Amino acid sequence: MYRYTPDEIDQERAHHQALKQVTETNAGDVDVKRIGNLGEMAFERFCREFIPVEMWDWENEYAMRRCNPESFSGYDFEVFGYEIDVKTSRDVSAFLPERMLETDDQDDIIVMAWHRDNEDALILLGWERVETLKSKAETQEEYSGDEPDKLDHLAARPMNELIELGPSTAQMKQNPKNPFTPGDRVVKGEEEDSDTAVVIERLPPEKLSYEAVNVAFVPQLDEGPGDWREIHPAKLASYCDDQNIRTYPYKYSNLELAKNPFEPGDRVVKTEDEDPNTGLVTERLDPEERGYEAVNVVFVEQLTENGSDWKQTPVRELADYCSEEGVRTYPFKYTNIEFAE
């Protein structure tokens, strides 16, 4: 068996893709589709860990990463030339041969993924060839009484036996070493005055022959039609794709986390206050003039007292707005503030 624990990014993507799939196709059930997505993610992680990348392909990889509706395909994965479908359920009776064949009898292999009630973990119970399932279903239909012991092993073969269908891979452990995750604020590692970018997705290493992330730069995100800061990081790739916001692939080793991650428009609070007021970053300050990294902040309460015009002001023009309207701003060292929840 193989255990997979989805992180918050995977859980959000699984749900958002399911929601878009059902909404745009007007077919299916969001809960069922989300659980199916998590099952595919579990098997993808298994393949990435134990099977050479050139010997397997995930049909829905791009759709899942961008949270787009899937293109029609009769199977989920191709591994060693076999067409594989992943069946995910909380009810183990769904893995009885006749139950699985009711919904899919055209693929070569079916992988069985069981999930916990709260979907915080999935277990790949095993796999079986469709032809073997057909044989067992026929035998069960003809046989009356208790099931013969000799048929017990046909329900699910251990996951490690799937690896043996191909060449010896000997615990390949191909999990990416990429440390970045969607939502991280990053800068180019070799540039002193690099623009801040936001990681929107981790790219499968086989797509570029090296480990990389797609990033979008903050000014371009600010020019988009929506408030990207209110979008869950797992959905940023989908948002940029839908709104044609340009993204750039970067090798992860050429990036580093931004020392000062704050940009105009960010909602922040003072770190030491128990009941802090929310502020908006209006501009980044020149560190050479002040001797340290800092930003100017205006408190939302002050903006509200001045009227509602500030809400229509582009974030890159907040500093000018405050100056023209006489709204006071305050300099803060970046280590003394944090993002507001």
C-alpha positions in Angstrom: 0.0 0.0 0.0 1.0 3.6 -0.6 -0.1 6.5 1.6 -0.5 10.0 0.3 -1.3 13.1 2.4 -2.5 16.0 0.2 -1.3 19.5 1.3 -3.5 22.6 1.3 -2.5 23.4 -2.3 -3.4 20.0 -3.6 -6.7 20.0 -1.7 -7.7 23.5 -3.0 -6.7 22.6 -6.6 -8.6 19.3 -6.4 -11.8 21.2 -5.3 -11.4 24.1 -7.7 -10.8 21.9 -10.7 -13.8 19.8 -9.8 -16.0 22.9 -9.4 -15.0 24.3 -12.8 -15.4 20.9 -14.4 -18.9 20.4 -13.1 -19.9 24.0 -13.7 -18.6 24.4 -17.2 -19.8 20.9 -18.4 -23.0 20.9 -16.4 -22.3 17.3 -15.6 -21.1 15.3 -12.6 -20.9 15.9 -8.9 -18.3 18.3 -7.3 -17.7 16.0 -4.3 -17.2 12.9 -6.4 -15.0 14.7 -8.8 -12.8 16.3 -6.1 -12.2 12.9 -4.5 -11.4 11.5 -7.9 -8.9 14.3 -8.4 -7.2 13.5 -5.1 -6.9 9.8 -6.1 -5.2 10.8 -9.3 -2.8 13.1 -7.3 -2.0 10.2 -5.1 -1.1 7.9 -8.0 0.9 10.7 -9.7 3.0 11.0 -6.5 3.5 7.3 -6.5 4.6 7.3 -10.1 7.0 10.3 -9.5 8.6 8.5 -6.6 9.1 5.0 -8.2 8.8 5.1 -12.0 11.1 6.8 -14.5 9.3 9.9 -15.8 9.8 8.9 -19.4 7.7 5.7 -18.7 4.5 7.3 -17.5 2.2 10.1 -18.4 -0.7 11.8 -16.5 -3.4 12.7 -19.0 -5.0 15.3 -16.7 -1.8 16.9 -15.4 -2.2 20.2 -17.1 -5.9 20.5 -16.4 -5.3 19.8 -12.7 -2.4 22.2 -12.4 -4.4 25.0 -14.1 -7.7 23.9 -12.6 -9.3 23.7 -16.1 -11.9 21.2 -17.3 -10.3 18.0 -18.5 -10.0 17.1 -22.1 -11.9 13.8 -22.8 -9.7 10.8 -22.3 -10.7 7.2 -21.7 -8.0 6.7 -19.0 -6.1 8.7 -16.4 -2.5 7.5 -16.8 -0.3 5.6 -19.2 2.4 3.6 -17.5 4.8 1.3 -19.3 2.4 1.5 -22.2 -0.6 0.3 -20.1 -3.7 2.5 -19.9 -4.6 2.9 -16.3 -7.7 4.3 -14.5 -7.7 5.4 -10.9 -10.8 4.5 -8.9 -11.2 6.4 -5.6 -13.7 5.7 -2.9 -14.3 5.7 0.9 -16.4 2.5 0.6 -14.1 -0.4 0.0 -17.0 -2.4 -1.5 -16.6 -0.1 -4.5 -13.5 -2.1 -5.3 -15.3 -5.4 -5.8 -14.6 -6.6 -9.4 -18.2 -6.3 -10.6 -18.5 -2.8 -9.1 -15.4 -1.6 -10.9 -16.3 -3.2 -14.2 -19.7 -1.5 -14.1 -18.0 1.9 -14.7 -14.9 1.0 -16.5 -14.0 -2.2 -18.4 -12.0 -0.7 -21.3 -8.6 0.1 -19.7 -5.7 -2.3 -19.1 -5.4 -1.7 -15.3 -7.4 -0.2 -12.5 -5.7 1.3 -9.4 -7.7 1.4 -6.2 -7.4 4.5 -3.9 -9.2 4.6 -0.6 -9.7 7.9 1.2 -10.5 8.9 4.8 -13.8 10.6 5.7 -12.2 14.1 5.9 -10.0 13.5 2.8 -6.8 14.3 4.7 -5.1 11.1 3.5 -5.5 8.5 0.7 -4.1 5.0 0.5 -3.4 3.2 -2.7 -4.7 -0.3 -1.8 -3.4 -2.0 -4.9 -4.1 -2.6 -8.6 -5.4 -5.2 -10.9 -5.6 -6.0 -14.6 -9.0 -5.5 -16.1 -8.9 -8.9 -17.7 -8.3 -10.5 -14.4 -11.2 -8.6 -12.8 -13.5 -9.8 -15.6 -12.4 -13.4 -15.0 -13.0 -13.1 -11.3 -16.4 -11.5 -11.8 -17.4 -14.3 -14.1 -16.2 -16.9 -11.6 -18.0 -15.3 -8.7 -21.3 -15.2 -10.7 -21.0 -18.9 -11.5 -19.8 -20.0 -8.0 -22.2 -20.3 -5.1 -21.1 -20.4 -1.5 -18.1 -18.9 0.0 -15.4 -17.4 -2.2 -12.5 -19.8 -2.8 -9.3 -18.8 -1.1 -7.4 -19.1 -4.4 -9.3 -16.1 -5.7 -8.6 -13.8 -2.7 -5.4 -12.4 -4.2 -7.1 -11.4 -7.5 -8.9 -8.4 -5.9 -5.8 -6.2 -5.5 -2.1 -6.7 -6.2 0.4 -4.8 -4.1 1.5 -1.5 -5.5 5.2 -2.6 -5.7 4.2 -5.3 -8.2 3.0 -2.5 -10.6 6.6 -1.3 -10.6 7.7 -4.7 -11.7 5.8 -4.4 -15.0 8.6 -2.2 -16.2 12.4 -2.2 -15.9 14.0 -2.3 -12.5 13.8 1.1 -10.9 14.9 0.3 -7.3 13.2 2.9 -5.2 14.0 5.8 -7.5 12.7 8.6 -5.1 12.2 11.2 -7.8 10.3 13.6 -5.6 11.2 17.2 -6.6 13.7 19.1 -4.4 12.1 22.4 -5.4 11.5 24.3 -2.1 9.0 26.9 -3.4 5.2 26.6 -3.2 2.4 28.7 -4.8 2.1 32.1 -3.0 5.7 32.4 -2.1 7.2 35.9 -2.8 10.6 35.5 -4.6 13.3 37.5 -6.3 16.1 36.5 -8.6 19.0 35.4 -6.5 21.8 37.1 -8.4 20.2 40.6 -8.7 20.5 43.2 -5.9 17.4 45.2 -7.0 15.2 42.5 -8.4 11.5 42.9 -8.8 9.3 40.8 -6.5 7.4 37.9 -8.1 4.8 35.5 -6.8 5.1 31.7 -7.4 1.9 30.6 -9.1 2.8 26.9 -9.7 5.5 24.3 -9.5 6.3 22.8 -12.9 6.8 19.1 -13.3 10.6 18.7 -13.8 10.2 16.6 -16.9 8.5 19.5 -18.7 11.7 21.6 -18.8 14.3 18.9 -18.0 15.0 20.7 -14.7 13.0 21.7 -11.6 11.3 25.1 -12.0 8.4 27.3 -11.0 6.2 29.6 -12.9 6.1 33.1 -11.5 4.1 36.3 -12.1 5.5 39.7 -11.3 3.4 41.8 -8.8 2.9 44.8 -11.1 1.4 42.6 -13.8 -0.8 40.9 -11.2 -2.0 44.3 -9.9 -3.0 45.2 -13.5 -5.3 42.2 -13.7 -9.1 42.5 -13.4 -9.4 40.9 -9.9 -7.9 41.2 -6.5 -5.3 38.5 -6.8 -4.4 38.8 -3.1 -7.8 37.5 -2.2 -7.3 34.4 -4.4 -6.0 31.2 -2.7 -2.4 30.5 -3.9 -3.5 27.1 -5.3 -5.8 29.0 -7.7 -3.3 31.6 -9.0 -2.2 29.5 -11.9 -5.8 29.1 -13.0 -6.4 32.9 -12.5 -3.4 33.9 -14.6 -4.4 31.4 -17.3 -8.0 32.7 -17.4 -7.0 36.3 -17.4 -4.0 36.0 -19.8 -1.6 37.3 -17.2 1.9 36.5 -18.4 4.0 34.1 -16.3 7.6 33.2 -16.5 9.4 29.9 -15.8 12.5 30.0 -13.5 14.8 27.3 -12.4 14.3 27.1 -8.7 18.0 27.5 -7.9 18.0 30.9 -9.6 15.4 32.2 -7.1 15.3 33.0 -3.4 12.6 34.1 -1.0 12.2 37.8 -1.0 13.8 39.3 2.1 11.3 42.1 2.1 8.2 40.6 0.6 5.8 43.6 0.9 4.5 45.5 -2.1 2.0 48.4 -2.5 -1.5 47.1 -1.9 -0.6 44.5 0.6 -2.7 44.4 3.8 -0.4 44.3 6.8 -0.5 44.5 10.6 2.1 45.3 13.2 3.6 42.1 14.6 3.7 43.1 18.2 0.1 44.3 18.6 -2.4 42.0 20.1 -5.3 43.8 18.4 -3.6 45.5 15.5 -5.2 47.8 13.0 -5.0 46.8 9.4 -2.8 48.9 7.1 -2.0 49.1 3.4 1.5 49.3 2.0 1.7 52.4 -0.1 5.3 52.1 -1.3 8.6 50.5 -0.7 11.3 52.8 0.7 14.9 53.1 -0.6 17.0 51.0 1.8 20.1 53.1 1.0 18.4 56.2 2.3 17.1 54.7 5.6 19.8 52.1 6.2 17.3 49.2 6.3 14.5 47.6 4.3 11.2 49.4 5.0 7.8 50.3 3.6 5.3 53.1 4.0 2.0 52.1 5.5 -1.4 53.9 5.7 -4.0 52.6 8.1 -7.4 51.6 6.5 -9.2 53.5 9.3 -7.6 56.7 8.2 -8.3 56.1 4.5 -12.0 55.4 5.4 -12.3 58.6 7.3 -11.1 60.5 4.3 -13.8 59.0 2.0 -14.2 56.1 -0.3 -12.2 57.4 -3.3 -9.2 55.4 -2.2 -10.9 52.1 -3.0 -10.9 53.1 -6.7 -7.2 54.1 -6.6 -4.8 51.6 -8.2 -2.5 50.2 -5.6 0.6 51.6 -7.4 -0.9 55.1 -7.0 -1.7 54.9 -3.3 1.4 56.8 -2.2 0.4 59.7 -4.5 -3.2 59.6 -3.3 -2.2 59.8 0.4 0.2 62.7 -0.4 -2.4 64.6 -2.4 -5.2 64.0 0.2 -3.0 64.7 3.2 -3.5 61.2 4.6 -0.6 60.4 6.9 1.6 57.3 6.2 4.1 55.6 8.5 7.4 54.0 7.8 7.8 50.4 9.1 10.8 48.2 9.0 9.7 45.0 7.1 10.5 42.8 10.1 8.0 44.7 12.3 4.9 43.9 10.1 3.3 40.8 8.7 0.6 40.0 6.2 -3.0 40.5 7.6 -5.1 37.3 7.6 
